[in-house]
């Protein structure tokens, strides 16, 4: 206790001076950070990069929290303490990242991975792992004996020291210190980290907590948030941040390099822009009815006595939307219905079922690229296996029955009538396995007693399936339908590989995500691509909402 | 033994030591610069810290290995540590990834890009003007390279003049030929295209005749095959005297009489089933011995040289314009505008385009050196597979149209729109008359940017 008091000399200054100093510190800190954030945002003539945007937004948030801390501490409120702890915790994390970056830590880790993967370091790492295994693995139901834990610890220690020495720990540490001393920015980050830790320690101390009226529950809440913080910070920086950034970008004409004007809703207006023009004659050229510099012909509608031409500012958006919805309408049932029946078959207690379950699941774990390439070869109209079997089958039938059925020689990937269907078949084949496993899990939760009772009551297997299996499988079916629909609406890899990134032939396999990719990463219209991404999000959201509503209705009808 | 129970602080300390040692683990030392060949000025001693990254798009691992060995050699020559990164894969379009890396500031110092993309990269401000460095380099001259690529590589979009700037140097050039399945052609009793070419009788009519005769073998045999991108169909448009753009390259020319004539000829081949369906990859059936003539560039030679049937190449047939309408394909080594070592990056580009380095790449058989001169031709003609290599050079000699960027519009947008409408035509979705009415509607928007 005496030692702690010596370490914490500030407490000898008395609460008024300490709190006044802390409030002043936070006030200055907040003002500086807000000035930095606002100044950065205002003075930038260019659209911010994601990293700069996050940094400036972070400065604003921390600055605001710092002001809250300053006011709270001045008023002797526990909110001031909480805000101060959060501010210094965030600054400590930022300082560590800045320090690591200034010292090339991330590059160093890459090099370490290369070094450690072979030779003596690898051997020593193996020794370390052996020690860990000795220390932790229970060979019987009894806990690991003390002697083995001790030997394991010793082996781990030898391995750990061996790894460190074989990697040149001493030299490395000296280099690190030299790097630190030579880099002013690293020293600044280190100073910030030390100050943050010191002030965290000060604010966490019981006397300060008592001066600010913090109770034990407040401390427990803060500890809870501390444990939540890795996930929360990861979510904010790697998910919510980019998400909001893309929303912001969707209102600009950013090209990722130079252009960066705010265009408001123009990107959305461009995607949805349609015009309907009456035609003098049904085949009147589009160039006569539309301003073809702005609009493109999307479709013609022929009504009795009058034809209309519908033009779109971005016809590819509408085509991709149509292709995506058609793909989903075909791929979802094709990957869900067979999966259900397959699951029922695989749920039977027959020999070899485990092997079959594995076999059907393999396509789901296979890489999409590999699968797509193999299907691309199989679909080749001349030398592909699919047409080969069709030809052989037709030849066999013709020879057997004396008929003259022509060989269709389907151009699976070259004919725009078949190309999307080809992708549907391939995708459904790949998704069936995963859906089957989900259904199988659902089937195994249905009590067997229900089937036994139904059998006793004279229900045949078909009746059992429709009146027991299907209703009790409804939650699983709903989950499978929702995930399969989302997967189908976001289809990209398959069409990208199959069409070599073009969405062809023509525009027959152009889906929304592929169109988004082409705009964002081939033409570098990042602003428009972001708008397309948000439109796709709304489509998926509405689709999922619709399915939820239907599920709720179906559930309530069943329960009633 | 109590210390062996590892308190959380000991564990944290051990992890911290690891992390600290990680940040200081020394990178592999750069190789010592080798002595320069006699007569050459020694390379300036470079700082140990200087590392240049460079990238190409090799077609396969063997080609990537050739570039890696070249990287080692050039590294010794210019005294800089080089890291070669083979780019491109089945899932990652080379240019898309490159531009994304440029946007995020992680792109290599020097990289190769196709000729069509020069304008897009220049106008986005991604490339460094190398003219000041070239001007100081003894022996350097734009005239050492083919003039068509150099026109675009020295074009200044700000002034509209050529020769003022230097965006890069061409790595190699290539032209189209027809790869022939001689066994199928003999079996069909068709005349030998190589003999017809020698006799000056290799034109569209003769080409169609050979395709018909091979196709008449029946089954899944096809007379002709090409892949679905702008090069193959563009060659037919060129051969008829047309092309994608007008002379000033600022308007769509797909609906000109000549361009339509070229496409009409091609459409006839597809409509009558003489060709592998448009959109199908024609290389697998050709390699399976089911296609008589397959149109592709020099880069296809290593793959095709492994087939088991008798094969050779012949130049493209001459069209109504009196020329074969071939392309002069090219790509260039360019320098990232944000490189920290512009002068060394230029040295790397210069070294990579020296004759002996180009000869090493050409020895793979995938491309033709981009430097001009009889000596280069002689070297190329010695290269495997020792077939009719002259056919490639004939393509270069017959007024080829240089693959070129679109300085007044967006080539990716033009290509995408043109590809879709040509695909509709050649797969029979629209007629030639319909094509003539609408073909330029969408591609023309690429000029509006």
Interface residues (C-beta under 8 A of the other chain):
Chain A: X100 X103 X104 X105 X108 X109 X111 X112 X115 X150 X153 X154 X156 X157 X160 X163 X164 X167 X168 X169 X171 X172 X173 X174 X175 X176 X179 X255 X256 X257 X258 X285 X286 X287 X292 X293 X296 X297 X369 X373 X376 X377 X380 X381 X382 X383 X409 X411 X413 X414 X415 X416 X419 X493 X496 X497 X501 X502 X504 X505 X506 X507 X518 X521 X522 X523 X524
Chain B: X1 X4 X5 X6 X14 X17 X18 X19 X20 X21 X22 X23 X24 X25 X26 X27 X90 X91 X93 X95 X96 X99 X100 X102 X103 X124 X125 X126 X220 X222 X228 X276 X277 X278 X279 X280 X281 X284 X285 X288 X290 X410 X412 X413 X416 X419 X420 X421 X423 X424 X427 X429 X437 X438 X441 X442 X444 X445 X448
